[in-house]
Amino acid sequence: MSNTYFEILRSGINTTIQDCGRNHMYHIGIAVSGAIDQRNFKLANKLVENHLNEPVIEFAYQGPLLKLKNNKINFSITGDVIFKIIRNNSKVENGICYRNYILEKNDQLDIISTKNTAYGYMSVNGGFQLEKIWNSYSINTKANIGPNNGKKYSTEDKIFIKNSKLKNIKKIELNYSELSDNIIRVIKGTNFDYFSIKAQNQFFNQEFTVTKLADRMGIRLSGYNLENINKTNIKSEGLVRGAIQVPSDGNPIIMLSDHGTIGGYPKIGVVISADLDRVGQLTPGSNVTFKEVSLEEAENIFKAYNNDTNKYLNECN
């Protein structure tokens, strides 16, 4: 085992390991999980020249305070994040996202908080030394699946780092900024006709607010109680990330990475794949509106999203 590791001096609010998820077990009730913001996850790895699916540290709101023990590493942080590097000689550097840094033995990395988004990502060149569970390193804390016994990290835990040879480290910096558009594009859900004409119009024409009931499973919205004129409960059906369920109180819930694989609330819509990263980054108090697009439009938008992602990845070379 490597003798290089992070000692966690402060765990942060929700610090876990994530990769692209476990897509092959959905049929037996195991959620995909994986990084909430897939683009920032990939960019974090690219900035330290890792394979794009190398596991990273995902944190929400307040991040961890980490102390590096033994050797040195090359790391990067992506997202809208405030962080500082506390050098062993007590010198403090203000960190900049979307670039790589060298951390020396006994240096500390203080990931203070995210700013206008919920999640941030930290990658290390060579990756972390972890046990793969069911072909993925992603932690699902609701089901206790993944490394660290499927739990978020706590103070005094250790995260071991693979031995990596830091030779000819190239400085990489990316000019990247988050989109602030609050228009979320959706396709009509399978139960769209369960809702009254008034509710359908409200869904597409009124503003909703993200509540504090938001985590890796989903985001509950408030604003308008969407009237169901058919059934407020249905036989449980399969769910996908981005599905918008409406329980009997009429307040929509958007499913995220750790959502249950089935659900019995009617689905009024589904967020298109290209907007899922942005939805996952919404913070409590944010206002959103929904815009209907066709399946063909959603496919074209996703192609554009992939092209943009590849453009940023290529800029890291």
C-alpha positions as CSV (number, residue, x, y, z in Angstrom):
1,M,0.0,0.0,0.0
2,S,1.2,3.5,-0.7
3,N,2.4,5.6,2.2
4,T,1.1,8.8,0.7
5,Y,-2.3,9.9,2.0
6,F,-4.5,12.7,3.0
7,E,-5.3,13.1,6.7
8,I,-8.7,14.6,7.0
9,L,-8.6,17.5,9.6
10,R,-12.1,18.7,8.8
11,S,-14.5,16.5,6.8
12,G,-16.8,19.1,5.3
13,I,-20.5,18.6,4.8
14,N,-20.7,15.8,2.3
15,T,-17.3,14.6,1.2
16,T,-17.4,11.4,-0.9
17,I,-15.6,9.6,-3.7
18,Q,-17.3,9.6,-7.1
19,D,-16.6,8.5,-10.7
20,C,-19.0,8.1,-13.6
21,G,-21.2,5.6,-11.6
22,R,-22.2,2.0,-11.9
23,N,-24.6,1.8,-14.9
24,H,-24.9,-2.0,-15.0
25,M,-26.9,-2.7,-11.8
26,Y,-30.0,-0.5,-12.2
27,H,-32.2,-3.5,-13.0
28,I,-31.7,-4.9,-9.5
29,G,-32.3,-1.7,-7.6
30,I,-28.8,-0.3,-7.4
31,A,-28.6,3.4,-8.3
32,V,-26.1,4.6,-10.8
33,S,-24.7,7.3,-8.4
34,G,-21.5,8.9,-9.8
35,A,-20.6,12.6,-9.9
36,I,-23.4,15.1,-9.8
37,D,-21.7,17.3,-12.3
38,Q,-20.1,15.0,-14.9
39,R,-18.4,17.8,-16.8
40,N,-16.5,19.2,-13.8
41,F,-15.7,15.7,-12.7
42,K,-14.0,15.0,-16.1
43,L,-12.3,18.3,-16.2
44,A,-10.8,17.8,-12.8
45,N,-9.1,14.6,-14.0
46,K,-8.0,16.1,-17.3
47,L,-6.2,18.9,-15.5
48,V,-3.9,16.4,-13.8
49,E,-3.6,14.2,-16.9
50,N,-5.7,11.3,-15.4
51,H,-8.0,8.9,-17.2
52,L,-11.3,10.7,-17.3
53,N,-13.1,8.1,-15.1
54,E,-10.5,8.2,-12.3
55,P,-12.3,8.6,-9.0
56,V,-12.2,12.1,-7.5
57,I,-13.3,13.7,-4.2
58,E,-16.7,15.3,-4.5
59,F,-17.7,17.8,-1.8
60,A,-20.8,20.0,-1.2
61,Y,-20.9,23.5,0.2
62,Q,-18.2,23.3,2.8
63,G,-15.3,21.1,1.6
64,P,-12.7,19.2,3.6
65,L,-9.4,20.4,5.2
66,L,-6.7,17.9,4.1
67,K,-3.1,17.4,5.2
68,L,-0.8,15.6,2.9
69,K,1.4,13.0,4.5
70,N,4.6,11.9,2.7
71,N,5.8,12.6,-0.8
72,K,4.2,15.3,-3.0
73,I,1.2,15.3,-5.4
74,N,-0.2,17.2,-8.4
75,F,-3.9,18.1,-7.9
76,S,-6.7,20.3,-9.3
77,I,-10.0,21.6,-8.1
78,T,-13.0,22.3,-10.4
79,G,-16.3,24.1,-9.7
80,D,-17.1,27.4,-8.2
81,V,-14.9,26.9,-5.2
82,I,-13.0,29.0,-2.6
83,F,-9.9,27.2,-1.4
84,K,-6.4,27.9,0.1
85,I,-3.1,26.1,0.2
86,I,-1.4,26.3,3.5
87,R,2.3,25.5,3.0
88,N,4.4,23.7,5.6
89,N,6.3,27.0,6.2
90,S,2.9,28.7,7.1
91,K,2.7,30.6,3.8
92,V,-0.9,30.7,2.6
93,E,-1.8,30.8,-1.1
94,N,-5.3,31.6,-2.5
95,G,-6.2,28.8,-4.9
96,I,-7.6,29.2,-8.4
97,C,-10.0,26.6,-9.8
98,Y,-9.3,24.9,-13.2
99,R,-5.5,24.8,-12.9
100,N,-3.2,22.3,-11.3
101,Y,-0.9,22.7,-8.3
102,I,1.9,20.8,-6.5
103,L,1.2,20.0,-2.9
104,E,4.3,19.1,-0.8
105,K,4.6,16.8,2.3
106,N,2.8,18.3,5.3
107,D,1.1,21.0,3.2
108,Q,-2.6,21.5,3.9
109,L,-5.4,22.0,1.4
110,D,-8.4,24.0,2.9
111,I,-11.4,23.7,0.6
112,I,-13.4,26.4,2.3
113,S,-16.7,26.4,0.4
114,T,-18.4,26.4,-2.9
115,K,-19.8,29.8,-3.9
116,N,-22.7,29.9,-6.3
117,T,-23.0,26.2,-6.9
118,A,-23.5,23.2,-4.7
119,Y,-20.6,20.8,-5.7
120,G,-16.9,20.9,-6.3
121,Y,-14.3,18.3,-7.3
122,M,-10.7,17.5,-6.4
123,S,-8.5,15.2,-8.4
124,V,-5.0,13.9,-7.8
125,N,-2.5,12.8,-10.5
126,G,-2.5,9.0,-10.5
127,G,-5.7,8.7,-8.5
128,F,-6.7,7.5,-5.1
129,Q,-6.0,4.0,-3.7
130,L,-9.5,2.6,-3.3
131,E,-11.5,-0.6,-3.4
132,K,-13.8,-0.8,-6.4
133,I,-17.3,-2.0,-5.5
134,W,-19.4,-3.5,-8.3
135,N,-17.2,-2.0,-11.0
136,S,-17.3,1.6,-9.6
137,Y,-15.6,3.7,-6.9
138,S,-18.7,5.8,-6.4
139,I,-20.1,6.1,-2.8
140,N,-23.8,5.9,-2.3
141,T,-24.4,6.9,1.4
142,K,-28.1,6.0,1.3
143,A,-27.3,2.4,0.5
144,N,-23.8,2.3,2.1
145,I,-22.2,1.1,-1.2
146,G,-18.7,2.0,-2.3
147,P,-15.3,2.7,-0.7
148,N,-15.1,3.9,3.0
149,N,-17.9,1.4,3.7
150,G,-20.2,3.5,1.6
151,K,-20.1,6.4,4.0
152,K,-19.1,10.0,3.6
153,Y,-15.7,10.9,5.1
154,S,-15.2,12.0,8.7
155,T,-12.5,13.9,10.6
156,E,-9.4,11.8,11.1
157,D,-10.2,9.5,8.2
158,K,-7.4,8.9,5.7
159,I,-7.6,8.8,1.9
160,F,-4.6,7.0,0.4
161,I,-3.1,8.1,-2.9
162,K,-1.5,5.9,-5.5
163,N,2.2,6.2,-6.1
164,S,2.7,8.6,-8.9
165,K,5.9,9.8,-10.4
166,L,5.9,13.6,-10.6
167,K,8.3,14.2,-13.4
168,N,8.1,17.0,-16.0
169,I,4.8,18.4,-14.5
170,K,3.1,20.6,-17.0
171,K,1.2,23.6,-15.8
172,I,-2.3,23.4,-17.1
173,E,-4.9,26.1,-16.8
174,L,-8.4,26.3,-18.2
175,N,-10.5,29.3,-18.8
176,Y,-13.9,28.0,-17.8
177,S,-16.9,29.6,-16.2
178,E,-20.3,28.1,-15.1
179,L,-23.5,29.0,-16.9
180,S,-25.9,31.0,-14.8
181,D,-29.0,30.5,-17.0
182,N,-32.0,29.4,-14.8
183,I,-34.0,27.9,-17.7
184,I,-34.1,24.1,-17.4
185,R,-35.1,22.3,-20.6
186,V,-37.4,19.3,-20.2
187,I,-39.3,16.7,-22.2
188,K,-42.9,15.9,-21.1
189,G,-43.1,13.1,-18.7
190,T,-45.1,9.9,-19.1
191,N,-47.8,11.2,-16.7
192,F,-48.0,14.8,-18.0
193,D,-51.7,14.4,-18.8
194,Y,-52.5,13.6,-15.2
195,F,-52.2,17.3,-14.4
196,S,-54.7,20.0,-15.0
197,I,-54.3,22.5,-17.9
198,K,-53.6,25.1,-15.2
199,A,-50.9,23.0,-13.7
200,Q,-49.4,22.3,-17.1
201,N,-49.2,26.0,-17.8
202,Q,-47.8,26.8,-14.4
203,F,-45.1,24.1,-14.9
204,F,-43.9,25.7,-18.1
205,N,-44.6,29.4,-17.4
206,Q,-44.0,30.0,-13.7
207,E,-40.9,30.2,-11.6
208,F,-40.0,27.5,-9.0
209,T,-37.6,27.8,-6.0
210,V,-35.1,25.3,-4.9
211,T,-35.8,24.4,-1.2
212,K,-33.4,23.3,1.5
213,L,-34.6,19.7,0.9
214,A,-31.8,19.0,-1.7
215,D,-29.1,16.3,-1.7
216,R,-27.6,13.7,-4.0
217,M,-30.9,11.9,-4.2
218,G,-32.9,14.9,-5.5
219,I,-34.1,18.5,-5.3
220,R,-37.5,19.5,-4.0
221,L,-39.0,22.6,-5.4
222,S,-41.7,25.0,-4.2
223,G,-43.8,27.7,-5.8
224,Y,-46.9,26.3,-7.3
225,N,-48.8,23.2,-6.1
226,L,-49.3,21.4,-9.4
227,E,-52.9,20.0,-9.5
228,N,-53.2,16.4,-10.3
229,I,-56.7,15.5,-11.7
230,N,-56.1,11.8,-12.1
231,K,-54.0,9.9,-9.5
232,T,-51.6,11.3,-7.0
233,N,-50.0,7.9,-6.7
234,I,-49.3,5.3,-9.4
235,K,-47.9,1.8,-9.6
236,S,-44.2,2.1,-9.0
237,E,-42.3,2.6,-12.3
238,G,-38.6,2.9,-13.2
239,L,-37.0,6.2,-12.7
240,V,-34.1,8.0,-14.4
241,R,-31.9,10.8,-13.4
242,G,-33.7,14.1,-14.2
243,A,-37.2,12.7,-13.8
244,I,-39.5,15.2,-12.2
245,Q,-42.0,13.5,-9.8
246,V,-44.9,15.3,-8.3
247,P,-46.2,13.9,-4.9
248,S,-49.6,14.7,-3.5
249,D,-48.6,18.1,-2.1
250,G,-48.0,19.3,-5.7
251,N,-44.3,20.3,-5.2
252,P,-42.0,18.8,-7.9
253,I,-39.0,16.7,-7.0
254,I,-36.1,16.4,-9.5
255,M,-34.2,13.1,-9.3
256,L,-30.4,13.2,-9.1
257,S,-27.6,10.7,-9.0
258,D,-28.5,8.6,-5.9
259,H,-32.3,8.5,-6.6
260,G,-34.3,5.4,-6.1
261,T,-34.6,3.2,-9.1
262,I,-38.4,3.1,-8.9
263,G,-41.1,5.5,-7.7
264,G,-44.8,5.8,-7.4
265,Y,-45.4,9.5,-7.9
266,P,-46.6,10.8,-11.3
267,K,-43.9,12.2,-13.6
268,I,-44.7,15.6,-15.2
269,G,-41.4,15.9,-17.0
270,V,-37.8,14.8,-17.5
271,V,-34.8,17.2,-17.5
272,I,-32.8,16.7,-20.7
273,S,-29.3,15.1,-20.3
274,A,-27.5,18.3,-21.4
275,D,-29.0,20.2,-18.4
276,L,-28.4,17.6,-15.7
277,D,-25.0,19.1,-14.6
278,R,-26.6,22.5,-14.1
279,V,-29.6,21.2,-12.3
280,G,-27.4,19.3,-9.8
281,Q,-25.5,22.5,-9.0
282,L,-28.6,24.4,-8.1
283,T,-28.4,25.8,-4.5
284,P,-31.3,26.4,-2.1
285,G,-33.1,29.7,-2.9
286,S,-32.3,29.5,-6.6
287,N,-35.2,30.2,-9.0
288,V,-35.8,28.0,-12.1
289,T,-38.2,27.9,-15.0
290,F,-38.9,24.9,-17.2
291,K,-39.0,25.0,-21.0
292,E,-40.4,22.2,-23.1
293,V,-38.2,20.8,-25.9
294,S,-38.8,17.9,-28.3
295,L,-36.8,14.6,-28.2
296,E,-35.1,15.7,-31.4
297,E,-34.2,19.1,-29.9
298,A,-32.9,17.3,-26.8
299,E,-30.6,15.1,-28.8
300,N,-29.2,18.0,-30.7
301,I,-28.6,20.0,-27.5
302,F,-26.8,17.0,-26.0
303,K,-24.6,16.8,-29.1
304,A,-23.7,20.4,-28.6
305,Y,-23.1,19.8,-24.8
306,N,-20.7,16.9,-25.7
307,N,-18.9,19.1,-28.2
308,D,-18.4,21.8,-25.6
309,T,-17.2,19.3,-23.1
310,N,-14.7,17.9,-25.6
311,K,-13.6,21.5,-26.5
312,Y,-12.7,22.2,-22.8
313,L,-11.0,18.8,-22.5
314,N,-8.9,19.5,-25.5
315,E,-7.9,22.9,-24.1
316,C,-6.3,21.1,-21.2
317,N,-3.7,19.3,-23.5
